[in-house]
Amino acid sequence: MDSPHSLPFQTLLPRPQRGGSTRVQLGSNELVLESVRGGHSLLWFDGREARRFALGLDAMGQLALQLRAPQLPVRVAPREVLAIVPGARLRGYLQVPLVPTIVWRSGSDEAVLVELPPRDLATEWDDADGALQRCTSTLHVRFPMRSGEPKATIPVVLRNDGDEVLSPAFVPIRFRDADLKEARASLVTTPRRIVWDGQVWNADAAAGELR
């Protein structure tokens, strides 16, 4: 990494010599890869809880830590109370946790070995919409300061096309790995225009640039 607060899409994980270790710090998370008798040991510490994995690897491939988009739609609950009058817009930035993922590359093939879903990205079931994920985020009025935490910054324009004041409990966000790009030492997506029509949210990705 270029700095403790930069977020690359991918960090290569060199396999250490026997008895050695490779360490990667990612915000409050720490990864430790050790070479042990018969294989490799991977320790992931998220600041509160440690998880350990045993890996059997051949001599030809390569390990990498990638930051990937959540696979399910995400409902982002704003930490502030939002109030948008009919016909008005509100601009800002939301942040969604990314999923640190250990991948194995061998030649042109790539396989996921371990997914490390963050604690603050909860998976739940909605009877109407099925499986989804939920997190909380401040609606930042300026581009968020870099923290080094594995999160995507989402520029949003929220518009109320309904007839009543909108105070949403959540904002729906959906993005994929291909939507992520590096900017300002962070991972960001293209801006999202998300419209409340009085009954449901409608979203697209053509909001123009936010500043």
N, C-alpha and C positions, 0 to 999 in steps of 0.2 A: 504494500500500500504506500501511496505517496505521503500521507500524513495520517495521524490517528483519527481524523474526522472525514477522510475521503471514503467514498463508497464505490469500488469497482464492481462490475458485474461478476467477475470471476477472480479468484485467488488460487494459484497453483499450490499444491501441497506436496513438496518434495518428500520422498520417503526417507526417513533418517537411517543412519547406520545402526547396527545392532546395539541396543542399550541407549541410543540417543532419542531425541524428540524434536518434532516440529510444532511450533506454537503460532497461533494466529489470534489476534485480538480484534473483535468486531463490536465496537461500542462496549456495552456491559457484558458481552459474551466472550468466552474464551474457548478455543479449540486446541487440543493437544493430541498429536499423533505420535505414537511410540512404536518402535520396532521391538517386538518381544519374541520369545521362543515360539516358533510355529506359526507366526503371523504378525498382525499389527493390532494395536489397541487404540481406539479413538475415544477421547473424553470430550464431552461438550458440557460447558458450565454456563448457564444463562443468568448468572448473578444470584440465583436462589437455589437452584437444583442442578445436580450433575447427572448426566446420562452417559453410560459407557457402552461401546460397541466393539465387537471383535470382528476383524476383517481378514479374509483370506485373499491375498493378491498374488498375481503372477509377476514375473520380472519385466514384462514388456510394456504394460500400460502406465497410465498416469492418473493421479487423483487431483480433483479440483473442488473448491468450495464455490458454489454459485448462489447468487441471490435471485430467487424466482418469484413470480407473481402468484398470489393465491389462486388455486384452481377453481374455487367457487365464487359466486357473486358475494360482495361484501357490503354489509350495512354499517355505515360509519355513524356512530352516535356523537353529535357535537357536544363538547363539554360546556359550551355556552348555551344560553337560551337564544335561539334565532327567532326573529319576528320580521316577516317580509309581507308588506302590504300588497293588495291586488295590483298587478301590472308592474311591480318593481323587481329589481334584480339585486343580488348580493354576490360580490366577488371575493375570492380568497383562495387559500391553499389548505387542503386536507392531507393528512399523512396516514398511510396504510402500511402495516407491517409486511415485510417480505419474508419468504420462507428460505432460510439457509438450507442448501441441498448439497450433499456430497455425491459427486458423480465420478464414474470410472471411464476413462477413455482408452480404447485399444484400437489402434489404426483409425478407421473412419467411424467406428462404432462408439456409442456413448450410452451408458446405463446409469440409472439412479441407484445408488447404494443405500443412502440414508437421507430421509427428510427430517428436518428439525423445526417443526411448527412452533412459532413463538407463543409464549404463554398468553400474550394480550390479543391473540387472534383466535377467538372461540368459534367452534363449529356447532351449529344447532339446526333443528328441523322446524320449518314453517309449513303448516298444513296447506297453505295456498301456493307457496313458491318452492317448497322442497328444501333440499339441503343448501345452507348458506353459511357465511361466516360473519362475525360481528367484532367490531373494535370501537374504540373511542378515539377522538382526535379534537384538538383545538382547531377552530377555523382561523388560521393565521391571516392577518391582513397584509403582511409582507412575507417575502420568501423566507421560510424558516431557517433559523441558524443551524449550522451543521453540528451534529452531535455524534456522528459515527454509528448511530443505531441503524440496524437494517430495516429501513423504511423507505417507501416510495412517496414522493411529494406529488400531489395531484392538484393542478390548478383547476378551479371550478368556477362556473357562473351558475348560481341558483336563481331561477325565475319563477315567479308566482303568477300563473295564468288563471287561477281560481278567482272566486268572488269574495273570499274571506281572507283574513290575515293568516299567513302560514307560519306555524311554529313547529317544524318537523322534529319527530323523535329520532329519525335517522335519515341519512342521505345514501342512496344506492350507488355503489361504485363497482365497475367491472373493467379489468384491464388484463392484458396478457404479457408474456415475456417480451414479445416483439414490440410492445408499446413503450418499453422502458428505454431511456437514453440517459447518458451522463451529462450533467450540466451543473455548474457551480459546485463541483466536488460532491454532488448528490445524484441520486437516481430519480428521474422525473418522467412523467407521461405528458402526452399532448393534452391541452386544456379540454375539459369536459363541460358541455352545457347541459344542465339537468333541470327539466321543466316540470313543475307541478301543475296539472291541468284541472285541479279541483277534486280529483279522485285518486289518481295514481301519478307516479313519477315517470317521465320519459326522458331518456338520455341520449346524447350523441357526443361526438368528439370534435366538434367544429366551432369551438367558442372563440377562436382567435387567441392572440397572445395576451397573457396577463403580466402586469408589471408591479 
